[in-house]
Structures are given as structure tokens and as C-alpha cells.
């Protein structure tokens, strides 16, 4: 039995919102994620989008995570949440002493 391909079905409003984000958003990472989702909605397999459909190849799990986050939270689900990334090596108050 072959696994089923993940699909994304967008309303006209969602399609317009993702298109505007892809073309006009000031944050490049959101433009990339919107472009990936639009390609998936057009019928491309998420794995193909991840490996060959973007400027830089991504791990397929990354694109699947974007898809899941969009399905759960819409466009807001694609933003990077606070608390992510490397934490400071020392506190600014320690530097002042």
C-alpha cells in the first residue's frame, strides 16, 4: 500500500493571503514558507517542494512541519515564536559589574 500524499486545500481568501505574504512580507522566512505552501496547494508533493522547489533545499520534515503549523494556526502558525534560538551566554547585568 502506498502512503497518501499530504495535500493542502486553500480557500480563495487563504490563497490571496499566502500570495500577498509570498510577494510582499518584509520577513524572508515567511515569504519562503508561503511559497512552499502555495506549491503544495497547487499539487506538488511536500517532499519535492523541500528538495527542489525552493531557493535552498530543506529537509522534507521541515516543510511538513510548516504544513502542519499552517493547518493548525494559519499564517500566524508560520511565525518564529519567542524563546527560539540561542540564549545569551551571559546576562547584561553581569557585564555592567
KOLRO-810950 format. One line per 3 residues: their letters; for each residue x negated, y negated, z negated of C-alpha. Coordinates in pm, whole numbers, plus 50000, padded with zeros to 5 digits. Example, Ala and Ser with C-alpha at 12.3 -4.5 7.8 and 13.67 -1.06 7.14 Angstrom:
% residues 2
as> 48770/50450/49220; 48633/50106/49286
% end
This chain:
% residues 97
xxx> 50000/50000/50000; 49859/49661/50099; 49866/49375/49850
xxx> 50105/49093/49932; 49964/48755/50029; 50031/48467/49793
xxx> 50249/48209/49960; 50342/47853/49880; 50675/47715/49992
xxx> 50700/47338/49965; 50996/47105/49976; 50968/46805/50209
xxx> 50901/46585/49906; 50622/46813/49780; 50469/46829/50127
xxx> 50472/46449/50154; 50323/46413/49807; 50039/46656/49881
xxx> 49975/46493/50220; 49953/46149/50060; 49721/46289/49792
xxx> 49500/46455/50052; 49469/46134/50255; 49477/45854/50000
xxx> 49389/45964/49649; 49075/45797/49506; 48953/46122/49345
xxx> 48784/46354/49593; 48855/46669/49395; 49229/46606/49414
xxx> 49207/46539/49789; 49031/46875/49833; 49283/47064/49620
xxx> 49577/46909/49803; 49422/47001/50139; 49375/47361/50025
xxx> 49737/47387/49909; 49867/47240/50234; 49671/47502/50431
xxx> 49816/47778/50214; 50167/47636/50264; 50102/47639/50642
xxx> 50042/48013/50625; 49669/48056/50566; 49559/48315/50313
xxx> 49416/48159/49995; 49104/48376/50032; 49042/48243/50384
xxx> 49101/47884/50271; 48850/47933/49988; 48575/48081/50204
xxx> 48611/47893/50533; 48889/47633/50513; 48727/47362/50301
xxx> 48419/47142/50338; 48232/47363/50094; 48310/47729/50030
xxx> 48478/47801/49699; 48524/48121/49507; 48864/48267/49601
xxx> 48954/48282/49230; 48912/47903/49217; 49166/47845/49493
xxx> 49403/48099/49339; 49372/47907/49010; 49459/47580/49189
xxx> 49763/47751/49341; 49879/47885/49005; 49826/47549/48835
xxx> 50022/47371/49109; 50308/47621/49081; 50319/47567/48703
xxx> 50270/47192/48679; 50297/47033/49021; 50043/46770/49121
xxx> 49970/46691/48756; 49856/47052/48711; 49568/46992/48953
xxx> 49400/46719/48750; 49098/46791/48535; 49207/46795/48172
xxx> 49028/46607/47898; 48784/46808/47696; 48644/46987/48001
xxx> 48277/46972/48092; 47958/46943/47899; 47978/46798/47549
xxx> 47730/46531/47433; 47407/46667/47285; 47426/46414/47000
xxx> 47670/46166/46858; 47628/45794/46947; 47641/45711/46576
xxx> 47330/45928/46519; 47142/45730/46785; 47208/45400/46605
x> 47041/45513/46281
% end
